[in-house]
């Protein structure tokens, strides 16, 4: 009986973790547009204060979801475009909006580490997390539901 209680408590503690859980590419669905998450170069994820996991097939889905529902998540991660499958905190990322980028939702948006040569060049296409959210707020076409 003690073993069952121990396993139950262990499972409960694991389920309530505030740590991000890996995205199961090809199986997990986007919490915003409900498309299957397949691209490791554009995915994003967030974790609430209570440990609820949110997974997205594109950065623009995460931004739209948080803006539309007025979420302020303590953990926001985005795929590093230069290392697909590697997630980086939005605080350590630079965001590029450019027609040469073909993200799943058509926002032409990708994330790079701040130290990347792409982010360190002077360009009007590069934004930090707060600037990116402001762009989405100002552009109604980016904040509509899919």
Legacy VTK file of the C-alpha trace (Angstrom):
# vtk DataFile Version 3.0
C-alpha trace
ASCII
DATASET POLYDATA
POINTS 146 float
0.000 0.000 0.000
2.837 2.410 0.842
4.353 1.733 -2.556
1.110 2.705 -4.317
0.834 5.940 -2.332
4.480 6.747 -3.052
4.017 6.170 -6.798
0.834 8.271 -6.791
2.578 11.184 -5.055
5.567 10.905 -7.374
3.265 11.010 -10.404
1.384 13.985 -8.974
4.584 15.952 -8.373
5.862 15.168 -11.859
2.580 16.254 -13.462
2.729 19.638 -11.702
6.259 20.482 -12.815
6.916 23.996 -14.059
9.652 22.685 -16.339
8.895 22.666 -20.076
8.142 19.225 -21.488
9.707 18.360 -24.847
7.519 18.805 -27.911
6.610 15.507 -29.559
7.029 16.609 -33.185
4.523 14.992 -35.508
2.150 14.150 -32.619
1.578 17.232 -30.441
-0.960 19.784 -31.657
-0.648 23.553 -31.474
-2.639 24.994 -28.562
-3.656 27.952 -30.728
-4.385 26.790 -34.285
-4.601 23.041 -33.521
-2.262 22.096 -36.401
0.180 19.250 -35.769
3.594 20.561 -34.709
6.107 19.248 -37.238
8.792 21.883 -37.840
11.616 22.022 -35.298
12.759 25.382 -36.716
9.613 27.379 -35.876
8.004 25.743 -32.812
7.412 27.523 -29.515
6.202 26.640 -26.049
5.159 28.289 -22.818
4.597 27.124 -19.251
2.191 28.830 -16.852
2.899 29.520 -13.181
0.836 26.429 -12.321
2.821 24.264 -14.743
0.295 24.080 -17.596
2.111 23.346 -20.841
1.300 25.238 -24.039
2.886 24.096 -27.301
2.766 25.912 -30.631
3.649 25.074 -34.230
4.874 28.630 -34.857
6.081 31.598 -32.836
3.234 33.701 -34.221
0.736 31.235 -32.696
2.297 31.682 -29.244
2.300 35.478 -29.536
-1.291 35.576 -30.808
-2.522 33.186 -28.102
-0.909 35.157 -25.299
-2.097 38.517 -26.618
-5.673 37.376 -27.264
-6.002 35.772 -23.825
-3.875 38.345 -21.984
-1.454 35.666 -20.761
1.860 36.617 -19.219
3.740 33.329 -18.999
6.802 32.964 -16.777
8.418 30.586 -19.295
8.378 31.315 -23.040
10.631 29.302 -25.326
11.139 29.427 -29.084
13.011 27.217 -31.530
16.453 28.445 -32.493
16.221 28.714 -36.287
19.948 27.966 -36.640
19.663 24.829 -34.465
16.196 23.340 -35.102
14.862 21.436 -32.108
16.866 23.542 -29.646
14.656 25.842 -27.581
15.798 29.230 -26.271
14.176 31.635 -23.838
12.543 34.621 -25.554
14.685 36.906 -23.365
17.772 35.470 -25.085
16.354 35.615 -28.604
16.203 38.039 -31.472
13.223 37.726 -33.805
13.490 38.215 -37.543
10.522 38.973 -39.785
11.547 38.626 -43.408
9.945 37.354 -46.618
12.785 34.840 -47.026
11.550 33.010 -43.903
8.632 30.667 -44.547
7.132 29.933 -41.115
4.115 27.569 -40.890
1.509 30.285 -40.283
2.827 32.686 -42.915
4.212 35.291 -40.523
7.710 35.001 -42.030
9.033 34.859 -38.468
11.972 33.009 -36.903
14.018 33.254 -33.705
17.790 33.336 -33.350
20.096 33.519 -30.327
20.988 37.128 -29.549
24.647 36.251 -30.177
23.889 35.110 -33.741
25.411 37.005 -36.656
21.874 37.320 -38.042
20.712 39.250 -34.970
23.868 41.328 -34.656
23.653 42.852 -38.127
21.889 46.162 -38.484
18.461 45.578 -39.962
14.920 46.816 -39.552
13.742 43.176 -39.557
15.134 42.294 -36.086
13.140 42.648 -32.862
13.268 41.656 -29.205
10.326 39.895 -27.476
8.564 43.080 -26.337
8.962 44.731 -29.741
7.575 41.608 -31.417
4.466 41.632 -29.221
3.968 45.335 -29.997
4.144 44.622 -33.734
1.470 41.936 -33.362
-0.756 44.295 -31.362
-0.428 47.046 -33.955
-1.070 44.739 -36.923
-4.641 43.430 -36.708
-4.020 40.825 -39.399
-1.473 39.097 -37.166
-3.748 38.919 -34.129
-6.803 37.341 -35.699
-7.658 33.700 -35.004
-6.665 31.138 -37.593
LINES 1 147
146 0 1 2 3 4 5 6 7 8 9 10 11 12 13 14 15 16 17 18 19 20 21 22 23 24 25 26 27 28 29 30 31 32 33 34 35 36 37 38 39 40 41 42 43 44 45 46 47 48 49 50 51 52 53 54 55 56 57 58 59 60 61 62 63 64 65 66 67 68 69 70 71 72 73 74 75 76 77 78 79 80 81 82 83 84 85 86 87 88 89 90 91 92 93 94 95 96 97 98 99 100 101 102 103 104 105 106 107 108 109 110 111 112 113 114 115 116 117 118 119 120 121 122 123 124 125 126 127 128 129 130 131 132 133 134 135 136 137 138 139 140 141 142 143 144 145
